[in-house]
Amino acid sequence: MNATMSRSWIFTVFILIDLAIVGCVVWCVFQHVPVRKYFFPAVLLFMLNGAWLVVMTVRKTPPRT
């Protein structure tokens, strides 16, 4: 991904990744996977996705003059 993405596309990608993480967690719950196996990876992925959103938004924001 590069800095030429529009803000709406950046936010759309962020939402899709969050929905994928939630979908995986829900799947794990219904498959009776122990919480310790998916909780911390899910939290880490949520945090990385949030950091990606911040970085891409800052890169897209034009500098002040």
The first five atom37 places (N, CA, C, CB, O) and aatype in JSON, in Angstrom:
{
  "aatype": [12, 2, 0, 16, 12, 15, 1, 15, 17, 9, 13, 16, 19, 13, 9, 10, 9, 3, 10, 0, 9, 19, 7, 4, 19, 19, 17, 4, 19, 13, 5, 8, 19, 14, 19, 1, 11, 18, 13, 13, 14, 0, 19, 10, 10, 13, 12, 10, 2, 7, 0, 17, 10, 19, 19, 12, 16, 19, 1, 11, 16, 14, 14, 1, 16],
  "atom_mask": [
    [1, 1, 1, 1, 1],
    [1, 1, 1, 1, 1],
    [1, 1, 1, 1, 1],
    [1, 1, 1, 1, 1],
    [1, 1, 1, 1, 1],
    [1, 1, 1, 1, 1],
    [1, 1, 1, 1, 1],
    [1, 1, 1, 1, 1],
    [1, 1, 1, 1, 1],
    [1, 1, 1, 1, 1],
    [1, 1, 1, 1, 1],
    [1, 1, 1, 1, 1],
    [1, 1, 1, 1, 1],
    [1, 1, 1, 1, 1],
    [1, 1, 1, 1, 1],
    [1, 1, 1, 1, 1],
    [1, 1, 1, 1, 1],
    [1, 1, 1, 1, 1],
    [1, 1, 1, 1, 1],
    [1, 1, 1, 1, 1],
    [1, 1, 1, 1, 1],
    [1, 1, 1, 1, 1],
    [1, 1, 1, 0, 1],
    [1, 1, 1, 1, 1],
    [1, 1, 1, 1, 1],
    [1, 1, 1, 1, 1],
    [1, 1, 1, 1, 1],
    [1, 1, 1, 1, 1],
    [1, 1, 1, 1, 1],
    [1, 1, 1, 1, 1],
    [1, 1, 1, 1, 1],
    [1, 1, 1, 1, 1],
    [1, 1, 1, 1, 1],
    [1, 1, 1, 1, 1],
    [1, 1, 1, 1, 1],
    [1, 1, 1, 1, 1],
    [1, 1, 1, 1, 1],
    [1, 1, 1, 1, 1],
    [1, 1, 1, 1, 1],
    [1, 1, 1, 1, 1],
    [1, 1, 1, 1, 1],
    [1, 1, 1, 1, 1],
    [1, 1, 1, 1, 1],
    [1, 1, 1, 1, 1],
    [1, 1, 1, 1, 1],
    [1, 1, 1, 1, 1],
    [1, 1, 1, 1, 1],
    [1, 1, 1, 1, 1],
    [1, 1, 1, 1, 1],
    [1, 1, 1, 0, 1],
    [1, 1, 1, 1, 1],
    [1, 1, 1, 1, 1],
    [1, 1, 1, 1, 1],
    [1, 1, 1, 1, 1],
    [1, 1, 1, 1, 1],
    [1, 1, 1, 1, 1],
    [1, 1, 1, 1, 1],
    [1, 1, 1, 1, 1],
    [1, 1, 1, 1, 1],
    [1, 1, 1, 1, 1],
    [1, 1, 1, 1, 1],
    [1, 1, 1, 1, 1],
    [1, 1, 1, 1, 1],
    [1, 1, 1, 1, 1],
    [1, 1, 1, 1, 1]
  ],
  "atom_positions": [
    [[0.84, -1.17, 0.0], [0.0, 0.0, 0.0], [0.89, 1.25, 0.0], [-0.96, -0.01, 1.21], [1.93, 1.27, 0.66]],
    [[0.48, 2.24, -0.72], [1.3, 3.45, -0.77], [0.49, 4.65, -0.29], [1.82, 3.69, -2.19], [-0.69, 4.54, 0.02]],
    [[1.14, 5.77, -0.22], [0.53, 6.97, 0.33], [-0.43, 7.64, -0.64], [1.59, 7.95, 0.74], [-1.02, 8.66, -0.3]],
    [[-0.61, 7.11, -1.83], [-1.51, 7.72, -2.8], [-2.94, 7.22, -2.65], [-1.02, 7.47, -4.2], [-3.81, 7.59, -3.44]],
    [[-3.2, 6.4, -1.67], [-4.55, 5.91, -1.42], [-5.42, 7.05, -0.89], [-4.54, 4.72, -0.43], [-4.95, 7.89, -0.13]],
    [[-6.69, 7.07, -1.29], [-7.58, 8.1, -0.76], [-7.95, 7.76, 0.67], [-8.86, 8.24, -1.64], [-7.84, 6.61, 1.1]],
    [[-8.4, 8.76, 1.41], [-8.77, 8.52, 2.8], [-9.93, 7.55, 2.92], [-9.13, 9.84, 3.48], [-9.96, 6.73, 3.84]],
    [[-10.87, 7.62, 2.01], [-12.0, 6.69, 2.07], [-11.54, 5.26, 1.82], [-13.09, 7.09, 1.05], [-12.05, 4.33, 2.45]],
    [[-10.6, 5.06, 0.9], [-10.08, 3.72, 0.63], [-9.28, 3.2, 1.84], [-9.19, 3.73, -0.64], [-9.36, 2.02, 2.17]],
    [[-8.52, 4.08, 2.48], [-7.77, 3.7, 3.68], [-8.74, 3.24, 4.76], [-6.9, 4.88, 4.2], [-8.51, 2.2, 5.39]],
    [[-9.8, 3.98, 4.99], [-10.76, 3.62, 6.03], [-11.52, 2.35, 5.66], [-11.74, 4.76, 6.26], [-11.83, 1.55, 6.54]],
    [[-11.82, 2.16, 4.38], [-12.49, 0.94, 3.93], [-11.62, -0.28, 4.19], [-12.84, 1.03, 2.44], [-12.11, -1.3, 4.67]],
    [[-10.33, -0.19, 3.88], [-9.41, -1.3, 4.14], [-9.33, -1.58, 5.63], [-8.0, -0.99, 3.58], [-9.32, -2.74, 6.05]],
    [[-9.27, -0.52, 6.44], [-9.24, -0.67, 7.9], [-10.46, -1.43, 8.4], [-9.16, 0.71, 8.58], [-10.34, -2.36, 9.2]],
    [[-11.64, -1.05, 7.92], [-12.88, -1.71, 8.35], [-12.9, -3.17, 7.9], [-14.1, -0.97, 7.79], [-13.3, -4.04, 8.67]],
    [[-12.48, -3.44, 6.67], [-12.48, -4.82, 6.18], [-11.54, -5.72, 6.98], [-12.09, -4.84, 4.71], [-11.87, -6.87, 7.26]],
    [[-10.37, -5.2, 7.33], [-9.44, -5.98, 8.14], [-10.01, -6.22, 9.53], [-8.07, -5.27, 8.24], [-9.89, -7.32, 10.07]],
    [[-10.63, -5.19, 10.13], [-11.27, -5.38, 11.44], [-12.38, -6.42, 11.37], [-11.83, -4.05, 11.95], [-12.49, -7.26, 12.27]],
    [[-13.18, -6.39, 10.33], [-14.25, -7.38, 10.18], [-13.68, -8.79, 10.0], [-15.14, -7.02, 8.99], [-14.26, -9.76, 10.49]],
    [[-12.56, -8.9, 9.3], [-11.92, -10.21, 9.14], [-11.42, -10.73, 10.48], [-10.76, -10.11, 8.13], [-11.55, -11.92, 10.77]],
    [[-10.84, -9.85, 11.29], [-10.36, -10.27, 12.61], [-11.54, -10.71, 13.48], [-9.59, -9.13, 13.31], [-11.47, -11.75, 14.13]],
    [[-12.6, -9.94, 13.48], [-13.8, -10.3, 14.26], [-14.37, -11.62, 13.76], [-14.87, -9.18, 14.18], [-14.78, -12.46, 14.56]],
    [[-14.41, -11.81, 12.45], [-14.9, -13.06, 11.88], [-14.08, -14.26, 12.34], [0.0, 0.0, 0.0], [-14.63, -15.31, 12.65]],
    [[-12.78, -14.09, 12.38], [-11.91, -15.18, 12.85], [-12.14, -15.48, 14.33], [-10.43, -14.83, 12.62], [-12.16, -16.64, 14.73]],
    [[-12.33, -14.44, 15.13], [-12.6, -14.64, 16.56], [-13.93, -15.36, 16.74], [-12.6, -13.29, 17.32], [-14.02, -16.3, 17.54]],
    [[-14.95, -14.95, 16.02], [-16.26, -15.61, 16.12], [-16.16, -17.07, 15.68], [-17.32, -14.87, 15.27], [-16.75, -17.95, 16.31]],
    [[-15.42, -17.32, 14.62], [-15.22, -18.7, 14.15], [-14.54, -19.53, 15.24], [-14.38, -18.71, 12.85], [-14.93, -20.67, 15.48]],
    [[-13.52, -18.96, 15.88], [-12.81, -19.67, 16.95], [-13.75, -19.98, 18.12], [-11.61, -18.83, 17.45], [-13.67, -21.05, 18.72]],
    [[-14.63, -19.04, 18.44], [-15.59, -19.26, 19.53], [-16.5, -20.43, 19.19], [-16.43, -17.98, 19.8], [-16.72, -21.3, 20.03]],
    [[-17.02, -20.46, 17.98], [-17.93, -21.54, 17.6], [-17.22, -22.88, 17.42], [-18.65, -21.18, 16.33], [-17.86, -23.93, 17.48]],
    [[-15.92, -22.86, 17.19], [-15.15, -24.1, 17.08], [-14.6, -24.55, 18.43], [-14.0, -23.92, 16.09], [-13.88, -25.54, 18.51]],
    [[-14.95, -23.83, 19.49], [-14.52, -24.14, 20.86], [-13.0, -24.14, 21.01], [-15.08, -25.49, 21.27], [-12.44, -24.97, 21.72]],
    [[-12.36, -23.2, 20.32], [-10.91, -23.02, 20.47], [-10.67, -22.31, 21.8], [-10.3, -22.2, 19.26], [-11.37, -21.35, 22.11]],
    [[-9.71, -22.76, 22.59], [-9.44, -22.08, 23.86], [-9.1, -20.6, 23.65], [-8.29, -22.78, 24.61], [-8.37, -20.24, 22.72]],
    [[-9.63, -19.77, 24.52], [-9.47, -18.31, 24.38], [-8.0, -17.91, 24.35], [-10.18, -17.59, 25.53], [-7.63, -16.99, 23.62]],
    [[-7.16, -18.59, 25.12], [-5.74, -18.23, 25.19], [-5.04, -18.38, 23.84], [-5.04, -19.08, 26.23], [-3.97, -17.82, 23.65]],
    [[-5.63, -19.14, 22.92], [-4.99, -19.36, 21.62], [-5.3, -18.26, 20.61], [-5.42, -20.7, 21.06], [-4.54, -18.09, 19.65]],
    [[-6.39, -17.52, 20.78], [-6.73, -16.5, 19.79], [-6.89, -15.1, 20.36], [-8.0, -16.89, 19.11], [-6.93, -14.14, 19.59]],
    [[-6.98, -14.94, 21.67], [-7.23, -13.62, 22.24], [-6.07, -12.66, 22.01], [-7.49, -13.75, 23.73], [-6.27, -11.57, 21.47]],
    [[-4.85, -13.04, 22.41], [-3.71, -12.14, 22.26], [-3.34, -11.87, 20.8], [-2.51, -12.71, 22.98], [-3.02, -10.73, 20.46]],
    [[-3.38, -12.89, 19.92], [-3.15, -12.56, 18.5], [-4.2, -11.6, 17.94], [-3.14, -13.84, 17.68], [-3.87, -10.72, 17.14]],
    [[-5.46, -11.76, 18.35], [-6.51, -10.86, 17.88], [-6.27, -9.43, 18.37], [-7.88, -11.35, 18.34], [-6.42, -8.47, 17.62]],
    [[-5.91, -9.3, 19.64], [-5.62, -7.97, 20.2], [-4.44, -7.34, 19.47], [-5.34, -8.05, 21.73], [-4.47, -6.16, 19.13]],
    [[-3.39, -8.13, 19.24], [-2.23, -7.62, 18.53], [-2.6, -7.17, 17.12], [-1.14, -8.7, 18.47], [-2.15, -6.11, 16.67]],
    [[-3.41, -7.96, 16.42], [-3.82, -7.57, 15.07], [-4.67, -6.31, 15.08], [-4.6, -8.71, 14.41], [-4.53, -5.46, 14.2]],
    [[-5.57, -6.17, 16.06], [-6.36, -4.93, 16.19], [-5.45, -3.72, 16.4], [-7.37, -5.05, 17.35], [-5.66, -2.67, 15.79]],
    [[-4.45, -3.88, 17.25], [-3.53, -2.76, 17.52], [-2.7, -2.43, 16.28], [-2.6, -3.1, 18.7], [-2.51, -1.25, 15.97]],
    [[-2.21, -3.44, 15.58], [-1.44, -3.19, 14.37], [-2.3, -2.53, 13.29], [-0.84, -4.5, 13.84], [-1.83, -1.66, 12.56]],
    [[-3.55, -2.96, 13.18], [-4.45, -2.36, 12.21], [-4.73, -0.9, 12.55], [-5.76, -3.16, 12.13], [-4.79, -0.05, 11.66]],
    [[-4.89, -0.6, 13.84], [-5.09, 0.79, 14.26], [-3.87, 1.64, 13.98], [0.0, 0.0, 0.0], [-3.98, 2.78, 13.54]],
    [[-2.68, 1.07, 14.23], [-1.44, 1.8, 13.94], [-1.31, 2.05, 12.44], [-0.2, 1.02, 14.45], [-0.88, 3.13, 12.02]],
    [[-1.68, 1.07, 11.63], [-1.64, 1.23, 10.17], [-2.57, 2.37, 9.75], [-2.03, -0.1, 9.45], [-2.22, 3.18, 8.9]],
    [[-3.77, 2.42, 10.35], [-4.72, 3.49, 10.02], [-4.14, 4.85, 10.35], [-6.04, 3.28, 10.77], [-4.24, 5.78, 9.55]],
    [[-3.52, 4.98, 11.51], [-2.93, 6.26, 11.91], [-1.8, 6.64, 10.96], [-2.42, 6.19, 13.37], [-1.73, 7.78, 10.5]],
    [[-0.91, 5.71, 10.68], [0.23, 6.0, 9.8], [-0.24, 6.4, 8.41], [1.17, 4.77, 9.71], [0.24, 7.38, 7.85]],
    [[-1.17, 5.67, 7.86], [-1.64, 5.98, 6.5], [-2.4, 7.32, 6.47], [-2.54, 4.85, 5.98], [-2.3, 8.06, 5.49]],
    [[-3.14, 7.61, 7.52], [-3.86, 8.89, 7.56], [-2.88, 10.05, 7.67], [-4.84, 8.92, 8.75], [-3.04, 11.07, 7.0]],
    [[-1.85, 9.9, 8.5], [-0.85, 10.96, 8.64], [-0.09, 11.14, 7.33], [0.14, 10.64, 9.79], [0.19, 12.27, 6.93]],
    [[0.24, 10.05, 6.67], [0.96, 10.15, 5.39], [0.1, 10.83, 4.33], [1.39, 8.75, 4.9], [0.62, 11.53, 3.45]],
    [[-1.21, 10.63, 4.4], [-2.12, 11.21, 3.4], [-2.43, 12.68, 3.7], [-3.43, 10.42, 3.35], [-2.78, 13.43, 2.78]],
    [[-2.31, 13.11, 4.95], [-2.62, 14.49, 5.32], [-1.55, 15.42, 4.77], [-2.74, 14.63, 6.86], [-0.35, 15.21, 5.0]],
    [[-1.97, 16.46, 4.05], [-0.96, 17.38, 3.5], [-0.31, 18.21, 4.6], [-1.6, 18.32, 2.47], [-0.94, 18.5, 5.62]],
    [[0.95, 18.58, 4.42], [1.62, 19.39, 5.44], [1.02, 20.79, 5.55], [3.11, 19.48, 5.14], [0.52, 21.33, 4.57]],
    [[1.1, 21.35, 6.76], [0.6, 22.71, 6.96], [1.58, 23.7, 6.34], [0.38, 23.01, 8.47], [2.79, 23.47, 6.32]],
    [[1.04, 24.79, 5.86], [1.91, 25.82, 5.28], [1.81, 27.1, 6.06], [1.56, 26.08, 3.81], [2.47, 28.09, 5.73]]
  ]
}
